[in-house]
Amino acid sequence: MDTEVRIVDVTRRVEYERYLYKCLAPMPFRKYRKRKEYLERALSKGFCKKILFFKGLAVGQIEYVPADVSGYPIKGANVVVMHCIWVLRKAKGYRFGKRLMFSMMKECEETESFATIALEGHWSPWLEKRQMEYLGFKPVASITVTHKTKHKGEKFKIYLMWFPKKEKAKPPLWDEEQLLEGVHFCTAHPLYHPQSLKEKQMLERIEA
């Protein structure tokens, strides 16, 4: 099977540019403004995106970047933030998620730890907490929220997830107030802040 699997760094390859904007979501390819602005800022500072091809088809992806240029409000010393990791359902069972994680960690050999976010109770199947835990991440903080326009009244939790790579690594931190704004760097993200929403904060904190 290994001969049928390729992990391609699409970050600066013109022939794969559509994956910088479209990813694997069933959405048309277009260079939307907020993504373009984010890439212009992040590409020269360590942004990386890889696509996993299986039998010639794109079935998995991973996107990561140093914390200081992350699209998430996550900070930490020598921390790489994973924006997303996704394997299509039709490619489940081959441990492609683990392969993508290994590819990221191998490239970031000097990184002390990795961080990301995870969701629990959200209507989207992406970035589920149990999936991130399967990949080796553990929760270090959480916040309970509700969306102001979608599924109003439904509560879900957002977790700050951490994968220490070196013993001296310290847990990352996040800015909860900024997190309530949602994210702007990807229209397919479960926490994407649509341009049509005029309010600065897309999410509302629910006190425990």
N, C-alpha and C positions, 0 to 999 in steps of 0.2 A: 504493500500500500504506500510506503514511503515515496516511491517513485511517482506516485500520482498526486502528491501533496507539495505545494509550493507556497512559501510565505514571502510576499513581495513588499518591499518598502516602496510605497507609492508617493512619498512625501514630495519628491522633486522630479518625478518622471512625467513628462507631458502626456504620454499616451495613457496614463492612469489618472489624469487630473480629475475626471468626473467623480472618482471615489473620495476626493477631498471635500466635495460638496454633497454628493448623493448618498454615500455609504451603501448599505445593503437594504435600506428601507425602500418600499415600493413607491418611490416619489420621483418625479421628473428631475433631470439634471438641470440645474440653473445656478448661476453664480450670484446668490443673494447677498445683499450688502453687508449684513452683520457678520456673516461667515467670512466674507472677503476681507473685511477690516480686521477680524481676529487673526486670520492666517498671515496677513501682512505684518502683523506685530509679532507673531509667535514663530514663524518659519525660521527665522535667523537665530532663534534662541533655544533651539533644541526640540521643537515640535516634531513628532513622528507619528505616522500612521502606516499600518501594515494590513494587507489583505491576504487571507489564506485561500488559496485556490485548490479545489479537490476535483480531479478529473476535468480540469479546465474551467470549472465554475467557481465563482466567488461565493464562498459559504461562511467565511468568518472574517472578523476584523478586530483590531485593537488600536487605540489612539492614546498617546501619552505625551507628557510635556513636563519640564521642570516646574516646580510649584510657583515660582515667581511670575510665570506667564500663563498659568492655568486659567481655564474658563470657569473653574470653580473657585469659591473664596476660601481656598485651603492654603495654609502656609506652614513652613517648617524648614529646618536646616537640612540640606542635602536630601530633599524629598522629591521624588518623581510622582506626579499625579496622573493616574489613569482615567481619562475621560470616559472611556467605554470599552467594553469587550463584548462581542456578540458573535454567536454561532447560530446559523439558521437551524431550525428544528429538523429539517431533512438531513442534516449532517450530524445529528446527535449520536453519541455512542462511540466516537472515535477519539475522544479526549483532545479535541482540537482547541478547546479553551485552555487547557494546560500547556499545549504547544505554543500558543500565542503568548501566554504568561512567561514561559521559559525564554522565548525570543526577546521579550522586553527586558527581562532581568539579565540575560546574557549581554545585551547591548549596553545596559546601564550598570556595569560591573562596579563602579565606584560609588554608586548610590547607596545610602544607608538604609532607606526604607521607601516604600510605595504607599500611596494613599488614594482613596476614591470615595465615592458615596454609594449608598445602597438604599433601596426602598423596601418598605414592608407595609402591606395593606393598600398599595397603589393599584389602580386598575390596569396599568401597563405591565406586561410581563418582563420588561427590561430592567436590568440592574437590581434584581431581587436580592435581598439580604442573604438568603440561603445559597444563592449562586456565588456571591462574593466570598462567603465562608468556605464553600467547597474549593475555591481557588486559593485559599490560605489567608484571606483577610480576616481581621477580627474587629468588632466595633469598639470605638473609644469614646464616642459621644453620640447623642441622638436628640432629635427635636420632633414633636408631634405637631402636624399642621393640617390645614384644609385648604383646598383650592378655592379662590374667590369666584371663579366663573364655571369651572367644570366640576361635575359631580358634587355640587355644593352640599356641604354638611357632612360629607364623608371624610373621616379622619385617616391619615396615613403617617408613617414615620419615615424620617430621613436619617440615615446613619452616616457618621464619619468613620470610614473603614481604614485599617492600617495593616501593612505587611512589613514588619521589620526584617531587614536583611542582615544587619550587623548588630552586634551586642550593644554597642554604644549608641544606637539609634534612639531618638526621643520621639514620642508620639506627636503627630501633627496637630495643628489647631485650625479652627475655621471661624469665619465671621458669620454668626447666625443671622444678623440683620440683613447682610448682603445676600445670604442664601434665600431669604424670603422673596427676593426679587425674581428668583428663577434664574435660568441661564439663557445666554444670547448667542452662543457660538454654534448651535446646531438645531435646525428646525425639527428634526426627528426625535430630539431628546424628550423624555417624559416631563421634564421640568422647563421646557422651552417657554420663554416669555414672548408671546406673539406681539407684533408691532401694533396690532389693533387694540391692545390693552393699554389704556392711558395711565392707569395707576402704576406707581413705581414698584410697589410690592404686589406680586402675584399670589403669594401664599399668606395665610394668616396663622400665627402661632396659636396652638391650643395648650393652655397651661395644664400640667398634670394634676 
